[in-house]
Amino acid sequence: MESQKYECRRVFKEIPLNNLEKYVEIPEHAKNKKDCIEKLAKAIYEKLDILRSVYEDILNPDIGDLAISHEIRGTNINIQTLWKVYKKLLKCQRMYELATVLNDEKLYIEFIKITNESIEDFVENASHILKQKIEFWDREVEYRRPREYLG
């Protein structure tokens, strides 16, 4: 059985991670080179999934969710700009899924590189949305019962 002592830093010298390092924990050790890459890719995917849910609360709000039904009234977001960022994020997530389905190291690396280029934009937009949502709860807003589903 292989040891968990493979140094991932050797692998990641070849892959640009300058932006990702700010937002995702980079694995230090793994079983082998491919395991290093897969661990990092999975951590990135999990971060993207959180960002995706922030975007989707605005792009396709679930008004049955009490918090979301109120918070969307307090956000001022350019939907077209958000949609462009969301599309890039979804493309990245699908790249990870394809790499996982095919178990392809080169596709994982491509996913990591492309996400490294866009992660700051993804985080910046999500941060902007979340700050507005947090500020909403400091306002004096009357409770409005959400409409009930009649369908």
Contacts in CASP RR format, 6 or more apart in sequence:
PFRMAT RR
TARGET T0000
AUTHOR 0000-0000-0000
METHOD contacts of the structure
MODEL  1
MESQKYECRRVFKEIPLNNLEKYVEIPEHAKNKKDCIEKLAKAIYEKLDI
LRSVYEDILNPDIGDLAISHEIRGTNINIQTLWKVYKKLLKCQRMYELAT
VLNDEKLYIEFIKITNESIEDFVENASHILKQKIEFWDREVEYRRPREYL
G
2 31 0 8 1.000
2 32 0 8 1.000
3 31 0 8 1.000
4 29 0 8 1.000
4 30 0 8 1.000
4 31 0 8 1.000
5 29 0 8 1.000
6 29 0 8 1.000
6 30 0 8 1.000
6 31 0 8 1.000
6 32 0 8 1.000
6 33 0 8 1.000
6 35 0 8 1.000
6 36 0 8 1.000
7 28 0 8 1.000
7 29 0 8 1.000
8 26 0 8 1.000
8 27 0 8 1.000
8 28 0 8 1.000
8 29 0 8 1.000
8 30 0 8 1.000
8 36 0 8 1.000
8 39 0 8 1.000
8 40 0 8 1.000
9 28 0 8 1.000
10 33 0 8 1.000
11 33 0 8 1.000
11 36 0 8 1.000
11 37 0 8 1.000
12 26 0 8 1.000
12 36 0 8 1.000
12 40 0 8 1.000
15 37 0 8 1.000
15 109 0 8 1.000
15 112 0 8 1.000
15 113 0 8 1.000
15 116 0 8 1.000
16 113 0 8 1.000
16 116 0 8 1.000
17 26 0 8 1.000
17 40 0 8 1.000
17 112 0 8 1.000
17 116 0 8 1.000
18 116 0 8 1.000
19 116 0 8 1.000
19 117 0 8 1.000
19 119 0 8 1.000
19 120 0 8 1.000
20 26 0 8 1.000
20 40 0 8 1.000
20 44 0 8 1.000
20 112 0 8 1.000
20 115 0 8 1.000
20 116 0 8 1.000
20 119 0 8 1.000
22 119 0 8 1.000
22 120 0 8 1.000
23 47 0 8 1.000
23 119 0 8 1.000
23 123 0 8 1.000
24 40 0 8 1.000
24 43 0 8 1.000
24 44 0 8 1.000
24 47 0 8 1.000
24 119 0 8 1.000
25 43 0 8 1.000
26 40 0 8 1.000
27 36 0 8 1.000
27 39 0 8 1.000
27 40 0 8 1.000
27 43 0 8 1.000
30 36 0 8 1.000
30 39 0 8 1.000
33 105 0 8 1.000
34 105 0 8 1.000
37 105 0 8 1.000
37 108 0 8 1.000
37 109 0 8 1.000
37 112 0 8 1.000
38 108 0 8 1.000
40 112 0 8 1.000
41 96 0 8 1.000
41 99 0 8 1.000
41 108 0 8 1.000
41 111 0 8 1.000
41 112 0 8 1.000
44 96 0 8 1.000
44 111 0 8 1.000
44 112 0 8 1.000
44 115 0 8 1.000
44 119 0 8 1.000
45 93 0 8 1.000
45 96 0 8 1.000
47 119 0 8 1.000
48 89 0 8 1.000
48 92 0 8 1.000
48 93 0 8 1.000
48 96 0 8 1.000
48 115 0 8 1.000
48 122 0 8 1.000
49 93 0 8 1.000
50 126 0 8 1.000
51 89 0 8 1.000
51 122 0 8 1.000
51 123 0 8 1.000
51 126 0 8 1.000
52 86 0 8 1.000
52 89 0 8 1.000
52 90 0 8 1.000
52 93 0 8 1.000
54 126 0 8 1.000
54 129 0 8 1.000
54 130 0 8 1.000
55 82 0 8 1.000
55 85 0 8 1.000
55 86 0 8 1.000
55 89 0 8 1.000
55 125 0 8 1.000
55 126 0 8 1.000
55 129 0 8 1.000
56 86 0 8 1.000
57 68 0 8 1.000
57 71 0 8 1.000
57 72 0 8 1.000
57 129 0 8 1.000
58 72 0 8 1.000
58 75 0 8 1.000
58 77 0 8 1.000
58 79 0 8 1.000
58 82 0 8 1.000
58 129 0 8 1.000
59 79 0 8 1.000
59 82 0 8 1.000
59 83 0 8 1.000
59 86 0 8 1.000
61 68 0 8 1.000
61 69 0 8 1.000
61 72 0 8 1.000
62 68 0 8 1.000
62 69 0 8 1.000
63 69 0 8 1.000
63 72 0 8 1.000
63 146 0 8 1.000
63 147 0 8 1.000
64 146 0 8 1.000
64 149 0 8 1.000
66 146 0 8 1.000
69 146 0 8 1.000
70 136 0 8 1.000
70 141 0 8 1.000
70 144 0 8 1.000
71 133 0 8 1.000
71 136 0 8 1.000
73 136 0 8 1.000
73 141 0 8 1.000
74 132 0 8 1.000
74 133 0 8 1.000
74 136 0 8 1.000
74 139 0 8 1.000
75 129 0 8 1.000
75 132 0 8 1.000
75 133 0 8 1.000
75 136 0 8 1.000
76 132 0 8 1.000
77 128 0 8 1.000
77 129 0 8 1.000
77 132 0 8 1.000
81 125 0 8 1.000
82 125 0 8 1.000
82 129 0 8 1.000
85 121 0 8 1.000
85 122 0 8 1.000
85 125 0 8 1.000
88 118 0 8 1.000
88 121 0 8 1.000
88 122 0 8 1.000
89 118 0 8 1.000
89 122 0 8 1.000
91 114 0 8 1.000
92 111 0 8 1.000
92 114 0 8 1.000
92 115 0 8 1.000
92 118 0 8 1.000
95 107 0 8 1.000
95 110 0 8 1.000
95 111 0 8 1.000
95 114 0 8 1.000
96 108 0 8 1.000
96 111 0 8 1.000
98 104 0 8 1.000
98 107 0 8 1.000
99 107 0 8 1.000
99 108 0 8 1.000
99 110 0 8 1.000
99 111 0 8 1.000
END
